[in-house]
Amino acid sequence: MTQGLTTNGWFFLVFGWGFILTLTIYCFSRVLFGKKPEVVVEAGGREQWGSRIGLILAVAGNAIGLGNFLRFPAKAAANGGGAFMIPYFVAFILLGIPMMWVEWTIGRMGGVKGHGTTPGMFHLMWKKAPSKYLGALGIVIPFVIVIYYNFIESWCLGYSWFSVTGKYFGHANRDAMGKFLHGFQGVESNEFFSSLAPVLIFWAITISLNFYFLYKGISKGIEILAKYGMPLLFIFGIILVVRVLTLGTPDPSQPEMNVANGMGFIWNPDFSRLGSASVWLIAAGQIFFTLSLGQGIINTYASYVREKQDITLNGLTTSSTNEFAEVILGGTIAIPVAVAFFGVAETKIIAEGGAFNLGFQALPVIFQKIPLGQIFGGMWFFLLFIAGITSSVAMTQPAIAFLEDEFKWKREKAVIVVFSVLVTLTAFVIAFFKFGFLDELDFWAGTFGLVVFATMEVILFSWVFKMKKGWEEMHKGADLKVPRIFKFIITYVTPVYLLIMLGVWTYQDAVKEFLMTGKDPAHRPYLWGARVMIVALVLVMLLLIRKAWNKKKGHEAEAREA
């Protein structure tokens, strides 16, 4: 049984917090008090970020999502506690930060040439015909993810409202909250919800807010959302951390159920787990996903940076901001408070049940048991909603940018067309949610697809475009000189890391997923439907890329004749 923080647990807590706080303070001090770059809102017909801090908060907002507050603490606790931070920070240094710099560099380079998405960016690095088609994944992957992500995001908004109004109060056990969640999702009709109307209302509000910020553009929409949303997220997060750390022992009759044991559950190291290859793989996967790498989103955001604006310090700052949200805030809220109210044994069961069980079933029970629980519940779920919406606008932007840059559409037209498709396809997710439709999309786009795309990306950058040119491009206007050791890491270590992840995941998960091993036979038609949706989107994107490039060739031929 966990008994508070051990000496080793304190060491890893102080080390983890200290590393992240030091890195974050260093980065922001350089950003805030370093040289002030000239701000240009329009350049070459393409939008630009209005401010450096807005850019950093927007890219950090893209990375910070539900996984920071729910997935990370569960993975850490289940894979060695404090000792998990060893492979976690190794992956952060060897995989996360290098890939962040690679994607910022590719993105800025593409933007200078008028390309805001990876088809054009890949074509710049490799002039051969297949390159632009490989880049299709950098648009399709985030778009598939946002198809279901907006639906999950709407749950957070709904639960924030339910907390403030006390709708679920009076049902203080996990079974009741499980029924409440299933009723809201439309999985079943019960005493809490008799129709899909409530979730559709919150989904409509969520979609409308996403549409508004994207319609307004880069500096007047996405950047404004980040400038106000991200500080609010951190304020709510810090308030919740303070509340958790001051809970003590909620039930004196069960002294083992306390916050100290909850912190110990997260941070006390189990060094025996370090001998397991799966723990190192899970740590690498967590870093990969938490920084939103391999989606083409960071590339698109970086394309709105001018050629001589810094990307090395900006990339490191966004990485450290994400880690602050994950390690310090995420590692201190959900799991420790669950241990204080449910105990270590039941918390393990909750965590193994997945992020939804922890966030939408266990925590609402706890909010009913603490003073001002309606307010704290509202804060928690609105924090998750902010994390969600700053990510979802980022996921939608590549599709919009592609239509703007490659077909020269007005932004308004591009946003309307993209959202028309998005709303139509999300309707299938809502209608078939109970059959595993969402989970199928999540595995192939949100798990497997990311690693495939990032592997192609780093190999193109390091070996086809060549690391020497990439290194020079990375340091144009740089405020931070990247240590030369990272030249070796990006060229050799990061690609090998990704290839190992891809190989192991393919062996362990992809084959079983493809064969639908263990899946309910009645659900398989719907799962195939999800796969058909992904394949159809890929094919459509390939055709659009071909049409765009043929159109360019025609214009070039006309120009030569003239």
N, C-alpha and C positions, 0 to 999 in steps of 0.2 A: 504493500500500500504506500502511495506517495505521502511523504511527510514533509511538506514545505519545501523550500529551496535548500538543497544541499550545498556544500562548499563549491563543488564542481558546477552545480546549477547556477549559483551566483556568478561564478567566473564566466560562464557562457552568456548569461543575461547581460552582464556588464560589457563583455566583449562585443556581443551582437549590437546592443544599443549604442555603445561607444563608437563602434566602427561606422554605423549608419549616421549617427548624429554628427560625428566629425566630418564625414564626407559631405553631408548635406550643408552644414554650416560653411565649410570651405568653398563649396560650389556657389552657394548663394552670395557669399561675401564677394567672390570674384565677379559674379554677375551684376550685383547691385553697386559695387564700389569700383569696378574696373572701368575700362574705357567705355564711353557711351557711343554706341554705333549710330550712325545717321539713320533715321527712319524714313522709308519711302513707301507710301501706301500703294502706288501703282507703278509698275515697271514693265515695259515691253508688252502691254496689253493684258498681263496676268495680274491677279490679285497678289497682295503681299500682306504679311503680318503687320499689324499696327505698332506692336511693341515687342521687345525681346522677352519680357516677363510673361506677356500674353502667350507667346509661342511656347515657352517652357511649360506653363501651366496647362496649355491645350494638349501638348504631347504627353505630359504626365497624366492628364485626365484621361487620355486614350488608354494608357497603360493601367491606371488604377481602376479596378472593377470589383465584382463580387468575390473573385478569387483571392484578393488581398485580405479580405475580412473573414472569409469562411473556409476556403480551400487550404491556404497556407497553414493556419494553426492546426488543422486536423492532420495534414501531412507531416508536420513537424512532430507532433505528439506521437504519431503512430510509427515514426521512423527514426527513433533515437533521441527525441527531445533536443536538449542542448547540443548533443553530438551531431545532430542533423545539420547544424549550422556550419560544420566543417565542409561537407560536400556542397552545401548550399552556397557558401561564399566562394568556394573554388569554382563552381559553375558560374557564379556572378562575374568573376574576374576573367575566366577563360572563354565564356560563351556569351553572357549577357552584355557586358560592356563592349566587347569587340563587335558583336553583331549590331549593337545600337549605333556605333560609329560607322559601320559599313552601310547601314540603311540610310542614315543621315547624308552620307557622302553621295550615294547613288541618287537619292532624292534631290539634293541641291543641284547636282550635275544635270539631271533630267530637266529640272525646272528652268535652268538657264537656257536650255535648248527648246523650251516650250512644251515639254512633256511632264504632265503631273501624275502619270501612272506608270506602272512597271513595263507594259509592252514597249513604250517608247524608250524607257530607261535601259531596258535590257538590249534593245536594238543599238543604242549608243555604245554599249560595252562590247557588243559582238554583232558585227554587220551582217552575219549570215541570216538567212530567212527564218530558221526556227526560233531565233531568240525572242522576237516579238510575241510569238505564240506561247512560248514558255511564260512570258510575263502576264498572260491572261489570268493565271492563278492569283496574281496580286490584286485583281479586281473581283474575281468570282469568290475567293475564300472569304474576305470580309463581308461581302454582300450576303452570302449564304448564312454566315454567323449572325448578321444583324436581322435576318428574317425571323429567327427565333429569339434573339437577344432582346428585341423590343418587347416581346411578350413577357419575358421574365422581368424585365425592367418595370413593366406596368404592375406586376405583383408588388414590387417594393413601394410604388406610389400608393397602391391600394392599401397595403398594410400600414403605411404611415398614417393614412386617414382613419383606418380601423382602430389604430392605437390611440390617436388623439380623441376620437369619439367614443372609445371604449366598447366598440362593437363585439370584440371577442372576449371581453372581460366577463368573468363569471364562469369560465370554462377552463379552469386552471389545472389541466392535465394534458399530457402529450397525445393521448388517443383522441381527445376532443379537438385539439388543435390540428391533428392530422386530418380529421374529417372536415374541419373548417377550411383547411388549405385545399383539399380535394374538391370540396364543393365550389370554392372560388375559382379553381382552375377549370372546372367543368368536367372533372373526371367522374363525378357522381352527383346526383341530386339528393340533397339531404335537408335536415332541419335548419341548416345555416344558409344555404343558397339553393333556390329551386330552378334557376336558369343561368345562362351565360351572361345575362345583362350586366351584372356588376363588373365582371372582368373586361367585358367589351367596352364599357364606359371608360375605365382607367386605361385600357389599351388605346382608345381613341384619343384621350388626353395626351398620352405619351407620344403617339405618332404625331399629333399636332404640334407638340413642343419641338420634337426633332425636326419636323418640316420647317417650322418658323426659323430656328437658328441656322439651318442649312440654306434656306431661301435668302436670308440676310447676308450670307457670304462669309468670307474668312475673317476679316478684321471686325466687321460689324455684327457677326452672328456667333461663329464658333469661339472667337477670342473673347467676346463679351461673356458668353456662357462660362468659359474657363476662369476668367478674372473674378467673377462673383461666386461661381459654384465651388471651385476648388478651395478657397479660403473657408467657405462655410462648411465644407466637408471636414476640413482639418479641425475647425473649431468644435463641431459636433463630436468628432472622434476623440479629441483631447478631453472634452467634458465627460464622455462615456468612460474613457480610461480612468479618469480620476474617480468617477462613481464606482467603478468595479474595484479599484484598489482600496477603497474605503469601506467596502461591504463587510470585511472581517468574516465572522462566522454567523450567517443568517439564522441558523437554528442551533442554539446553545446545547440542545439535547443530542446533537450529532456533531461533536467538535471536529471530526475528521473532514467534514464538509465545509471547507473554507477557501478563501481566495489564495492563501499561501500555498495550499496543496494544488490549487489550480495552476498557479505559476510554476510550481514544481513539476506538474504534469507536462507542461510545455518545455521547460528548460533543463530539468535534471537529465544529464546525459546517460545514455545507454551505449557505451562504447562497443559492445558486442555487435551492434547493428551495422557498424562501419565496415565489417567484413562482408556484408551482403552487397552484391553488385546492383540489386534492384533499388537499394536506398540511394546510391549515387545517381542512378538513372532517374529516380523520382525527383531528387533535388535539382538535377539539370532540367527536367521537364517543368518543374515549378518556376524556375528562373526564366525559362524560355517563354512560358505562357504569361507570367506576371508582367513582363516587359512588353507584351504584345508584339513579339518579333515574328517574322515570317508571314505577315498578313498584307504587306504592301501599304499599310496605313502610315507608318512613320515616313516611308518614301514620299508619299503624297504630301504630307504636312511639310516635309523638308523642301519640297519643290517650290514652295512659296517664300523661300529664303533667297536673298540676293547672293550673287557669286562670291563676293568678298566678305560676307557676314560669317561669323564664327559658327561652327557646328560641333567642334570637339568639346568645348566647355558646355555648350547647350545640351549635347547628348549625355554627358556625365551628370549634369544637373537634373535632367528629367529622370535618369536612372535612380539617382539618390532619393529624389522626391517620392518615387514609387516605392522604394525600399523602406522609407520612413513610414509610409502608410501601411505597408505589409508587416514589417518586423516589429515596429513599436506599437502601432495602433491595432493592427489585425491580430498580433500575437498576444494582446492583453485584454481583449474584450470578450469574444464569444466563448472560447474554451475555459478560461479561468472562472467566468461567472457560471458556466454550466456545472463545473465541479463543485462550486460553492452551494448549488441548489440540488444537484442530482447525485453528486459523488463521483469518484473516479471511474468505478466500474460501469455505471450507466452512461457517463459521458463518452466512454470508449464506444459503447454501442451506438450512441447518437452520432458520433463522428464517423463511424464506419458506415452509417446509413446515408451519408452524403451531405453536401452543403445545404440542400433544401431542408432536410430534417433539423439541422442545427439552427439555421437562420429563421425558418418560418414555422417551426413547431416547438422547439425547445425554448427559444428566447421569448416568444410571446407568453409562455407559461411563467417565466421569471418576471417579466414586466408586471404581471398581475400580483406579484408577491412583494414588490418593493414600493416604498413611498414615491409618489410622483411617477409611477410606472407608465402612465399614459403619455407623459411628456417625454420620458426617456425612450419609450417605444417609438414614439413619433420621430425622435431624433435618429434612432438607429436605422429605421427603414427609409427615412428621407436621405440619410447619409448614403445608404445603398443605392437609392434612386439617383443621386447626383453622380455617384461612381458609374452607374449604368448609362446615364444620358451623355456624359462626356465621352464615354467609350462608343456609344452607338452612333453619334454624329460623325465620329472619326471613321467608323466602319463604312458608313454610307458615302463619305466624301470621295473615295477613289472612283466609284461608278460615275458620279457627277463630274469629276475632273476629267475623266476619259471623254465624255461627250462634249465637254467644253473645249478641251485642247485638241482632240483629234478630229472632231466634226464641226468645231467652231460654233457650237450652239450657245445661245444666251443662257446664263446661269438659271434664270427663272424657268425656262423650258426644260432644261436638264433636270432640275429638281422635281418638277411636276411629273415628268416621265418616269424617273427613277422611283419616286414614291408611289406612283400608280402600280408599278410592278411589285414593289415591296409590300404594299397593303394586300394585293391579290394573293401573293405567295404566303404571307403570314396567316391568311385565313385558313390555309391548309394545315398549318402548324396548330392553330387553335382547335380546328375541327377534329384533328387526328392525334391530339396530344396524348390521350390516354392509351394509344396504341404504340407509343414509343417513337413517334415520328420525329419529335424534337431531338431525342437522344441520338438517333441515327444521323441526323444532320450534324450534330455536335461532334460525333466521333470523326466522320470523314472530312469535315471542313475545319472544325475547331481543335482537332488533335492531330490526326494523321497528315492532313493537308498542309498544316503549318510547317511541320518538319521537312516535308518534301520540298516545299517552296524555299525555305531558308537554306537548305542544302544546295539547291541550284544557285541561289543568290550569291552565297559566299564563294562557291567555286567559280562562278562567272567573274566575280569581282577580283579574286586573288589570282586565278590561273589563266583566264581568258583575257580580261581587260589588263591584267598584270598588276601585281602588288606595287611595283615602283610608281606607276601612274596613279594608282589608287591612293597611295600614301601622299603624293604631291597634291592631289585633288582634295584630300581630307584636310590638309593644313593650309589651304587658301584662306587668308584672313583669320587664322586660328588664334584664339585667346589662350589656348592651352596646348602646349607641346606634348603630344602623346609619347610616352616612353617607347624607345625603339624595340623593346622586347615584344611589344604588341604587333609589330610588323611580322615577326616570326609566328606569334600566336594566331593571327588572322589567316596567315598563309597555310599553316600546317595543323595547329592544335584545334582550332574551331571547326574546320571541315571534318576532321577525324571524329571529333566529339559528336557532331551532327550525324555523320554516317553511322556511328555506333548506335545512337538513339533511334535512327530510322530503321536500322537492321533489327534491333531488338524488339522494337514496337511492332514491326511487320511480323516477326516470328511469333511474338507473344499474343498480340491483340488483333492485328489486321486480318490475318487468315481466319481466325475464329469469328471476327465480325463479318467478314465477307460471307462465310458459310452460315452465319446466323446461329452459331452453336449456342444452345441453351435458350434461344428465343421462343416465345409462344408461337406455334404455327399459325394461330389465328391472326397474329400481328404481322406476319411476313408480307402480305400484299401491301400494307401501309409502309413498311420499311423499304420495300422495293420502290414504292412511290417516291420516298424521300431521295433514294439514289437516282431515280429517273430525273427528279428535279435538278439535282446537282449536275448530272451529265448534260441535261438540256441547257442549263445556264452556261456551262463551259462551251458547248457547241455554238450557242448564240454569240458568246464573246469572241470566239475564234472567227466567226463570220464577220462580225463588226470590225475586228482588227484588220482582216483582209480587205474589207471594203474601204476602211480609212486609208490604208497604205496604197491601194490602187488609185484612190482619189488623189493622193499626194503625187503619185507618179504621173497622173494625167496633168496636174497643175504644173509639175516640173517640165514635162514635155512641151506644154503650151508656152511656158516661159522661154525655153530654149528656141522655139520656133519664132517667137516674137523678137 
